[in-house]
């Protein structure tokens, strides 16, 4: 089905109204109605007309972009939020939606937090008229980084030795003799679950992971001991790399389990923490049908409950 023909009364709505006229035209009353509808959707969402003018936005979208709604509602999205260098790509993406070639909007926005976000959005027309507004749901977002920062990980190797007094110090480089936790991790005390301690004690390879509280990025440390020394490799995984690892892990489990297309749709919403009622509303199906699909998902993935499902999917 062509995207230009799809609407919230179609097969995969973002918002399901109790009743929707066959022909909806932009107007103050309609914009107010849309605003009330999307405010209760548990996703960042906004509405725009076919020319790209933002008609309404919910609080979650306002929080995502870090700009008060009155700063962009009523203005063209491409001029108010999209960086100048990304406007051509935005216009091209908008053109594919108008022509019915796509129902996905890719757009970069400048936030009030001083960063640039790339948004992947699902777009549905609210009504069937040519000038009916579009409801735009943000499915995923990521922070854009300069080209020289686009690294999936930051690796660093070093050697640690156990000092005669039991302290763990660097054995090479400009900081030889200094505590490894201070030089490598900027800590004032030994790292929790120190892999070097265990590697030297057991003389076996040890690998551990923890989060850097400053950057919220994952740190994986592998220590290989030889006597009182341990060769270590520290790998810092960026948020984008972690997201890709999680996505790949989930995709692999879903593929093995043989989930149907509709079960995958339901699972995508469950992973976002949505209730069965919210999933039913967003997918335009009954609460009973969502319960049926959820039961199949739990059985196929070997989970006892939705909480256990989240544990399995990591």
C-alpha positions as CSV (number, residue, x, y, z in Angstrom):
1,X,0.0,0.0,0.0
2,X,1.3,3.4,-0.9
3,X,2.2,5.6,2.1
4,X,0.1,8.5,0.8
5,X,-3.0,6.3,1.1
6,X,-2.3,5.2,4.7
7,X,-4.0,6.8,7.6
8,X,-4.5,6.3,11.3
9,X,-7.6,4.4,10.4
10,X,-5.5,2.0,8.3
11,X,-3.7,-1.3,9.2
12,X,-0.8,0.1,11.3
13,X,-1.9,3.4,13.0
14,X,0.2,5.4,15.5
15,X,-2.9,6.9,17.1
16,X,-6.4,5.4,16.9
17,X,-9.2,7.9,17.4
18,X,-12.7,6.8,18.5
19,X,-14.0,8.1,15.2
20,X,-12.2,9.8,12.3
21,X,-14.0,11.6,9.4
22,X,-13.2,10.4,5.9
23,X,-12.0,13.8,4.9
24,X,-10.0,15.8,7.5
25,X,-8.7,19.3,6.6
26,X,-6.3,21.4,8.6
27,X,-7.9,23.9,11.0
28,X,-7.8,25.2,14.5
29,X,-10.2,22.6,15.8
30,X,-8.4,19.7,14.1
31,X,-5.0,20.9,15.4
32,X,-6.4,21.0,18.9
33,X,-7.8,17.5,18.5
34,X,-4.5,16.2,17.2
35,X,-2.7,17.9,20.1
36,X,-5.0,16.1,22.6
37,X,-4.5,12.8,20.9
38,X,-0.7,12.7,20.6
39,X,-0.2,14.1,24.1
40,X,-1.1,10.7,25.6
41,X,1.1,8.6,23.2
42,X,4.1,7.2,25.1
43,X,6.5,8.2,22.3
44,X,8.0,11.5,21.0
45,X,5.5,12.6,18.4
46,X,4.5,15.6,16.3
47,X,2.0,16.5,13.6
48,X,2.9,18.4,10.4
49,X,1.1,19.4,7.2
50,X,2.2,18.2,3.8
51,X,4.4,21.3,3.4
52,X,6.4,20.4,6.5
53,X,4.8,23.0,8.9
54,X,4.6,21.7,12.5
55,X,1.0,21.8,13.7
56,X,1.4,20.2,17.1
57,X,3.9,18.3,19.2
58,X,3.6,16.4,22.4
59,X,5.6,16.9,25.6
60,X,7.9,13.9,24.9
61,X,9.0,15.5,21.6
62,X,9.5,18.8,23.2
63,X,11.7,17.2,25.8
64,X,13.7,15.2,23.2
65,X,14.6,18.4,21.2
66,X,15.0,20.5,24.3
67,X,13.1,23.5,22.8
68,X,9.7,24.8,24.0
69,X,6.9,23.9,21.7
70,X,5.9,27.5,21.0
71,X,9.4,27.9,19.5
72,X,8.7,25.6,16.5
73,X,4.9,24.8,16.4
74,X,3.5,26.8,13.5
75,X,6.8,27.0,11.7
76,X,8.3,24.9,8.9
77,X,10.3,22.0,10.5
78,X,13.0,22.3,7.9
79,X,13.7,26.0,8.7
80,X,13.2,25.9,12.5
81,X,14.9,22.6,13.6
82,X,16.8,21.2,10.7
83,X,20.5,22.3,10.3
84,X,21.1,24.1,7.0
85,X,23.5,21.3,5.8
86,X,20.7,18.7,6.3
87,X,17.8,20.5,4.7
88,X,18.3,19.1,1.2
89,X,18.2,15.5,2.7
90,X,15.1,16.4,4.7
91,X,13.3,17.8,1.7
92,X,14.1,14.7,-0.3
93,X,12.8,12.5,2.5
94,X,9.6,14.6,2.7
95,X,9.2,14.3,-1.0
96,X,9.3,10.5,-0.9
97,X,6.5,10.5,1.7
98,X,4.4,12.9,-0.4
99,X,4.8,10.6,-3.5
100,X,3.9,7.5,-1.5
101,X,7.4,5.9,-2.0
102,X,8.0,5.8,1.8
103,X,6.3,6.1,5.1
104,X,9.6,6.8,7.0
105,X,11.0,10.3,7.6
106,X,14.7,10.7,8.2
107,X,15.6,14.1,9.7
108,X,18.4,15.7,11.6
109,X,17.4,18.3,14.2
110,X,19.4,20.8,16.2
111,X,18.4,20.5,19.9
112,X,18.4,23.1,22.7
113,X,20.9,20.9,24.4
114,X,23.6,21.9,21.9
115,X,23.7,18.6,20.0
116,X,22.4,17.3,16.7
117,X,20.0,14.4,16.7
118,X,19.2,12.1,13.8
119,X,15.6,11.0,14.0
120,X,14.0,8.0,12.2
121,X,10.3,8.6,12.2
122,X,7.2,6.6,11.2
123,X,4.7,8.8,9.3
124,X,0.9,8.2,8.9
125,X,-1.7,10.5,7.4
126,X,-4.5,11.5,9.8
127,X,-7.5,11.2,7.4
128,X,-7.8,10.6,3.7
129,X,-7.8,14.1,2.2
130,X,-4.8,15.2,0.2
131,X,-4.1,18.0,2.6
132,X,-4.7,15.9,5.8
133,X,-2.0,16.3,8.3
134,X,0.7,13.7,9.0
135,X,1.3,12.1,12.4
136,X,5.0,11.6,12.9
137,X,6.3,9.2,15.6
138,X,10.0,9.1,16.5
139,X,11.0,5.4,16.4
140,X,14.7,5.9,17.2
141,X,17.2,8.8,17.7
142,X,20.9,9.0,17.9
143,X,23.4,11.8,18.5
144,X,25.5,12.8,15.5
145,X,29.2,12.9,16.1
146,X,32.0,14.6,14.1
147,X,33.7,12.2,11.6
148,X,36.8,12.0,13.7
149,X,34.8,10.8,16.7
150,X,32.8,8.1,14.8
151,X,34.7,5.1,16.3
152,X,32.8,2.0,17.6
153,X,35.3,1.6,20.4
154,X,38.4,3.0,22.0
155,X,41.0,0.4,22.8
156,X,44.1,0.8,25.0
157,X,46.6,-1.8,26.2
158,X,48.8,-1.7,29.2
159,X,50.8,-3.9,31.6
160,X,50.2,-4.0,35.4
161,X,52.4,-5.6,38.1
162,X,51.8,-6.3,41.7
163,X,54.2,-4.2,43.8
164,X,55.9,-5.8,46.8
165,X,53.5,-4.1,49.1
166,X,50.5,-5.5,47.2
167,X,49.7,-2.3,45.2
168,X,48.9,-2.7,41.5
169,X,51.0,-0.3,39.4
170,X,51.7,0.3,35.8
171,X,54.8,-1.5,34.5
172,X,55.4,0.4,31.3
173,X,55.1,3.8,29.7
174,X,55.5,7.3,31.1
175,X,53.5,6.5,34.2
176,X,55.4,3.3,35.3
177,X,55.0,2.8,39.0
178,X,51.8,4.8,39.3
179,X,48.5,3.1,40.3
180,X,46.7,1.8,37.2
181,X,43.3,2.9,38.5
182,X,44.4,6.5,38.8
183,X,46.2,6.8,35.5
184,X,43.9,4.7,33.3
185,X,40.5,5.3,34.9
186,X,41.0,8.5,36.9
187,X,39.8,6.9,40.1
188,X,41.1,7.5,43.7
189,X,40.8,3.9,44.7
190,X,41.0,0.5,43.2
191,X,38.3,-0.4,40.6
192,X,35.5,-2.6,41.8
193,X,35.8,-6.2,40.7
194,X,39.4,-5.6,39.6
195,X,40.2,-8.2,36.9
196,X,44.0,-7.9,37.5
197,X,43.6,-9.1,41.1
198,X,41.7,-12.1,40.0
199,X,43.9,-12.8,37.0
200,X,47.1,-12.8,39.0
201,X,45.5,-14.8,41.8
202,X,44.2,-17.5,39.5
203,X,46.7,-17.2,36.6
204,X,43.8,-17.4,34.2
205,X,42.4,-14.9,31.7
206,X,39.7,-12.7,33.3
207,X,37.3,-10.4,31.6
208,X,34.9,-7.9,33.3
209,X,32.7,-5.0,32.3
210,X,31.4,-1.9,34.0
211,X,30.0,1.5,33.1
212,X,32.0,4.8,33.2
213,X,29.8,7.0,35.4
214,X,31.1,10.1,33.6
215,X,30.3,9.1,30.0
216,X,27.8,6.2,30.7
217,X,29.8,4.2,28.1
218,X,30.7,0.6,28.8
219,X,34.2,-0.4,29.7
220,X,35.4,-4.0,29.1
221,X,38.7,-5.0,30.6
222,X,40.5,-8.2,29.8
223,X,43.6,-9.3,31.9
224,X,46.0,-12.1,31.0
225,X,48.4,-12.8,33.9
226,X,51.9,-14.2,33.9
227,X,53.3,-14.4,37.4
228,X,53.0,-11.1,39.2
229,X,52.2,-9.2,36.0
230,X,49.1,-8.9,33.9
231,X,48.7,-7.7,30.3
232,X,45.5,-5.7,30.0
233,X,43.3,-4.4,27.2
234,X,40.7,-1.8,27.9
235,X,37.9,-1.3,25.4
236,X,35.4,1.5,25.8
237,X,32.2,0.9,23.8
238,X,30.3,4.0,22.7
239,X,26.5,4.2,23.2
240,X,25.9,3.6,19.4
241,X,28.0,0.5,19.5
242,X,26.1,-0.8,22.6
243,X,22.8,-0.1,20.8
244,X,24.0,-2.0,17.8
245,X,25.1,-5.0,19.9
246,X,21.8,-5.1,21.7
247,X,19.9,-4.8,18.4
248,X,21.9,-7.5,16.8
249,X,21.4,-9.8,19.8
250,X,17.6,-9.2,19.8
251,X,17.4,-9.7,16.0
252,X,19.3,-13.0,16.3
253,X,17.0,-14.3,19.0
254,X,13.9,-13.2,17.1
255,X,15.1,-14.9,13.9
256,X,15.8,-18.2,15.7
257,X,12.5,-18.1,17.5
258,X,10.6,-17.6,14.2
259,X,8.4,-14.7,15.3
260,X,5.8,-13.6,12.9
261,X,5.7,-10.0,11.5
262,X,2.9,-9.0,13.9
263,X,4.6,-10.7,16.8
264,X,7.7,-8.6,16.0
265,X,5.6,-5.5,15.9
266,X,4.2,-6.3,19.4
267,X,7.7,-7.2,20.7
268,X,9.1,-3.8,19.5
269,X,6.6,-2.0,21.7
270,X,7.0,-4.3,24.7
271,X,10.7,-3.6,24.7
272,X,9.9,0.1,25.0
273,X,8.0,-0.7,28.2
274,X,4.5,-0.1,26.8
275,X,1.4,-1.7,28.4
276,X,-0.8,-4.1,26.4
277,X,-3.4,-1.4,26.2
278,X,-0.9,1.1,24.7
279,X,0.3,-1.6,22.2
280,X,-3.3,-2.3,21.2
281,X,-3.9,1.4,20.6
282,X,-0.7,2.0,18.6
283,X,-1.1,-1.0,16.4
284,X,-4.9,-0.6,16.0
285,X,-5.8,-4.1,17.2
286,X,-7.8,-5.4,20.1
287,X,-6.4,-5.9,23.6
288,X,-7.2,-9.6,23.3
289,X,-5.2,-9.9,20.1
290,X,-2.2,-8.2,21.8
291,X,-2.4,-10.7,24.7
292,X,-2.5,-13.6,22.2
293,X,0.6,-12.4,20.4
294,X,2.4,-11.7,23.7
295,X,1.7,-15.2,24.9
296,X,3.2,-16.6,21.7
297,X,6.2,-14.3,22.0
298,X,6.9,-15.5,25.6
299,X,6.5,-19.2,24.6
300,X,8.8,-18.9,21.5
301,X,11.5,-17.0,23.4
302,X,11.3,-19.2,26.5
303,X,10.2,-16.4,28.9
304,X,8.0,-16.9,31.9
305,X,6.7,-13.3,32.0
306,X,7.3,-9.9,30.3
307,X,9.8,-9.1,33.0
308,X,11.7,-12.3,32.2
309,X,11.5,-11.4,28.5
310,X,13.3,-8.2,29.1
311,X,16.0,-10.1,31.0
312,X,16.4,-12.6,28.1
313,X,16.7,-9.8,25.5
314,X,19.2,-8.0,27.7
